[in-house]
Amino acid sequence: MSHHHPLTRLTPRKTVNQLPPNYKNDRHSRTGRTETEKSAKTKLGDEVEAQAEGDADAKAELEEGAEEVEEQPAVKSFAEYFEELKLQKESLTSKPVRAANAGNEDKWSNNEVLVKESETLIDATSVKKTKSKAKKEKNILAFEATFADEVPEKRTNTRGPRTARGGNKPRGGRKDGDKKSTKFSYNEENLPPL
């Protein structure tokens, strides 16, 4: 059992960032399991078999294509086409055309006109009574006030010039406070009585 001073701390010998023990092989799986023949087949399939199947399919398609003769679409001459159109138009016009509003009964022919007579429920003589409000008196306060000139004094540029990097001139508005006194005369006489 070694005796240490109470303030000294036990520190590890090496505190620099250490690489993990298997740093070089870090990206490789360490499970010990490798791909089996079966799993390789299920992923990509057996290439030789797939190639053979593909060739067989291609041959079968070629044979089928040779047997089938492409059916050509029915071709009509312009004269035949126009003949058909004429026939269609005639068949359309052969139907009897109903005249507009034929057999339509007049809506208002046999209806009676009803006129509602509304009863007067309230006599016009009773007029709404309004309360007359007393007019408020206006109290006018008289006092004199004198103000400074309406035109403000011109402000001069009290900010120092911008100097490169720092500079020891102060920037910002007046730091010495307002030197102007307010010109508003403030006497007891001018204030209105309370």
Secondary structure, DSSP 8 states (H G I E B T S, - for coil): -----TT-----S--S----TT-TTTTS--S-----HHHHHHHH--HHHHHHHHHHHHHHHHHHHHH----------HHHHHHHHHHHHHHHHTS----TTTT---TTTT-----------S-TT------------------------SS-------S----SSS-SS--SS-SS-----------TTTS---
